[in-house]
């Protein structure tokens, strides 16, 4: 069933609250010697966002008219993950991949069942291509299923994943969330899973785990997450999962991983 996502929420404009959050998180991360990349200065603009459509097996929603429903994308979120892309519309999940490799952009919502199916179906193909230096992966997150399902699990999962990027764990965390997606859509993710179980499984402990939890508990990356959703709507994305390869929308069959492998081969030819 197609669901119409609501306009994305406006970011918190409370300067005092934002400053308090940033200072607290930076102090925690600095205590364990991590470098936090702040979005406190303009970056060079990236290439214009594509105008993708849904994949043929998309289970989620067309976005509403971005010209009337989406507020302006914030140019400088209070705190951005260190591997955020140039216009803060997503996160580069494979920062060590060669810059000249084709870029696979994935638009997703953590509560989207088809997003999990696509992730599982194409996981090996993507991993092989990344390992061979033939692919980069960028994740652009939407959160409209929060309103459709009456919870905030998409947003909390996105905030947690962005916090994980400060520990070089963005992509592993992204995949761990999908591995733990509830069988029944709408059950959502518990705070215990997102702030304790998953980071612990990925190796965070002691001061590092405490710092991650501080980032999550204070929603330090929330403004960034809201911006990625706004950017996706304004880009004309009509459903998740939507996969692009070098800005071209892909028509993929999750029952046939070779549909993605062939596209990657062609992009590298």
C-alpha positions in Angstrom: 0.0 0.0 0.0 1.3 3.4 -0.9 1.7 5.9 1.9 2.1 9.6 1.5 4.9 10.9 3.7 4.3 14.1 5.6 6.6 17.1 5.2 9.8 16.6 7.1 10.1 18.1 10.5 11.8 21.5 11.0 15.1 21.3 12.7 15.4 22.6 16.3 16.4 26.3 16.0 17.1 26.7 19.7 20.6 28.1 19.8 21.2 27.4 23.4 19.9 23.8 23.2 22.1 23.1 20.2 25.2 24.6 21.8 24.7 22.6 24.9 24.3 19.4 23.0 27.4 20.0 20.8 29.6 20.9 23.7 28.5 17.9 25.7 29.1 15.4 22.9 32.4 17.0 21.8 33.7 16.7 25.4 32.7 13.1 25.5 34.3 12.2 22.2 37.4 14.2 22.9 38.0 12.3 26.1 38.7 9.2 24.1 40.9 10.9 21.5 38.4 10.9 18.6 38.2 13.6 16.1 34.8 15.1 15.7 34.1 16.8 12.4 31.8 19.8 12.9 29.6 21.3 10.3 30.5 24.8 11.3 31.8 26.1 8.0 30.6 26.0 4.5 31.7 23.1 2.3 32.0 23.2 -1.5 28.7 22.2 -3.2 28.5 18.6 -4.4 27.0 17.7 -7.8 23.3 18.5 -8.1 21.0 15.9 -6.6 19.5 13.5 -9.1 15.8 13.1 -9.7 15.3 9.4 -9.0 12.1 7.4 -9.1 11.2 4.4 -7.1 12.6 1.0 -7.8 10.2 -1.5 -9.4 9.7 -3.3 -6.1 9.5 -0.3 -3.9 7.3 -0.8 -0.9 7.2 2.8 0.4 5.9 6.0 -0.5 5.9 8.7 -3.1 7.1 11.9 -1.6 4.8 14.9 -1.6 5.4 17.8 -4.0 8.8 19.2 -2.7 7.9 22.7 -4.0 5.1 23.0 -1.5 5.8 20.6 1.3 9.5 20.6 2.2 11.2 23.4 4.0 14.7 24.5 3.0 17.5 22.1 3.7 19.7 23.4 6.5 23.1 24.2 5.0 25.0 23.7 8.3 23.7 21.3 10.9 24.9 21.8 14.4 26.8 18.4 14.3 27.4 16.4 11.2 29.0 12.9 11.1 32.6 13.0 9.9 31.8 11.2 6.7 28.8 13.3 5.7 28.9 14.2 2.0 29.5 17.7 0.9 25.9 19.0 1.0 25.0 17.1 4.1 22.4 15.0 2.3 23.9 11.7 3.3 26.9 9.7 4.6 29.7 8.1 2.6 29.5 4.6 4.0 32.8 3.5 2.3 35.2 6.4 2.9 38.3 4.4 2.0 37.0 3.4 -1.4 38.8 5.1 -4.4 37.4 8.5 -5.2 37.1 7.6 -8.9 35.0 4.5 -8.2 31.3 4.6 -9.3 29.0 5.9 -6.5 26.0 3.8 -5.4 23.5 6.0 -3.6 20.9 4.3 -1.5 17.8 6.2 -0.3 16.3 4.2 2.6 14.1 4.3 5.7 15.2 2.0 8.6 11.6 0.8 9.1 11.1 0.0 5.4 10.7 -3.8 4.9 11.8 -3.7 1.3 14.9 -1.8 2.2 15.9 -4.7 4.4 15.2 -7.2 1.5 17.3 -5.1 -0.9 20.1 -4.8 1.6 20.2 -8.6 2.1 19.8 -9.4 -1.6 22.6 -7.2 -2.8 24.9 -7.3 0.2 27.4 -9.7 -1.3 27.5 -7.9 -4.7 28.2 -4.6 -3.0 30.8 -6.0 -0.6 32.7 -7.7 -3.5 32.7 -4.5 -5.5 33.8 -2.3 -2.6 36.6 -4.7 -1.7 37.8 -4.6 -5.3 37.8 -0.8 -5.3 35.1 -0.7 -8.0 32.3 0.9 -5.9 31.6 3.6 -3.3 28.4 3.6 -1.2 26.5 6.6 0.0 23.5 6.3 2.3 20.7 8.9 2.3 18.1 8.4 5.0 14.4 9.2 5.0 12.2 9.0 8.1 8.6 9.4 6.8 7.6 6.0 8.2 7.7 7.4 11.7 4.5 9.3 10.9 3.0 6.5 8.9 3.6 3.9 11.7 3.0 6.2 14.7 6.5 5.9 16.2 9.9 7.5 16.0 12.1 4.5 15.3 13.3 5.6 11.9 14.6 8.8 13.3 16.2 7.2 16.4 17.9 4.6 14.2 19.2 7.3 11.9 20.5 9.3 14.8 22.2 6.3 16.2 23.8 5.4 12.9 25.1 9.0 12.5 26.6 8.8 16.0 28.3 5.5 15.0 30.1 7.3 12.2 32.2 9.1 14.8 33.6 5.6 15.7 34.1 4.6 12.0 31.1 2.2 12.4 28.4 3.9 10.2 28.1 1.1 7.6 28.3 -1.8 10.1 25.7 -0.1 12.3 23.5 0.5 9.2 23.6 -3.2 8.4 23.1 -4.2 12.0 19.9 -2.2 12.2 18.5 -4.0 9.2 19.6 -7.4 10.6 17.5 -6.6 13.7 14.5 -5.1 11.9 11.3 -6.4 13.6 9.3 -9.0 11.7 6.1 -6.9 12.1 6.3 -3.5 10.5 5.6 -0.8 13.1 7.1 -2.6 16.1 10.1 -0.3 15.8 13.5 -0.4 17.5 14.0 -0.2 21.3 16.4 2.3 22.8 18.2 -0.7 24.4 18.9 -2.2 21.0 20.2 1.1 19.5 22.2 2.5 22.4 23.5 -0.7 24.1 23.1 -3.9 22.2 24.2 -2.9 18.7 27.2 -0.7 19.6 28.3 -3.4 22.1 28.1 -6.0 19.4 30.2 -3.8 17.1 32.9 -3.5 19.7 32.2 -0.3 21.6 32.8 -0.5 25.3 34.0 1.7 28.2 34.5 5.4 27.4 33.8 4.8 23.7 30.4 3.3 24.5 29.6 6.0 27.0 30.4 8.7 24.4 28.2 6.9 21.8 25.4 6.8 24.3 25.8 10.4 25.1 25.6 11.3 21.4 22.4 9.1 21.0 20.7 10.2 24.3 21.1 13.9 23.5 20.1 13.4 19.8 23.2 15.3 18.8 22.9 14.3 15.2 19.2 15.0 14.9 19.4 18.1 12.8 21.7 16.3 10.3 19.1 13.5 10.1 16.3 15.9 9.5 18.3 17.6 6.8 18.9 14.3 4.9 15.2 13.7 4.8 14.4 17.2 3.6 17.1 16.9 0.9 15.6 13.6 -0.3 12.1 15.0 -0.6 13.4 18.1 -2.4 15.4 15.8 -4.8 12.1 14.2 -5.9 12.7 10.8 -4.4 9.4 8.9 -4.6 10.0 5.8 -2.6 12.4 3.7 -0.6 14.5 1.8 -1.4 15.7 3.8 -4.3 19.2 2.9 -5.7 21.2 5.2 -8.0 24.5 4.5 -9.7 26.4 7.6 -10.6 23.1 9.5 -10.4 21.2 7.1 -12.6 18.2 5.3 -11.1 18.5 1.5 -11.2 15.6 -0.9 -11.8 16.7 -3.8 -9.6 15.3 -7.3 -9.0 16.0 -8.4 -5.4 15.6 -12.0 -6.6 18.4 -11.5 -9.0 21.6 -9.9 -7.5 23.1 -9.9 -11.0 20.9 -7.0 -11.9 23.1 -4.9 -9.7 26.3 -6.7 -10.6 25.7 -6.0 -14.3 25.1 -2.3 -13.6 28.4 -2.1 -11.6 30.3 -3.8 -14.4 28.9 -1.4 -16.9 29.7 1.6 -14.8 33.3 0.4 -14.5 33.7 -0.4 -18.2 
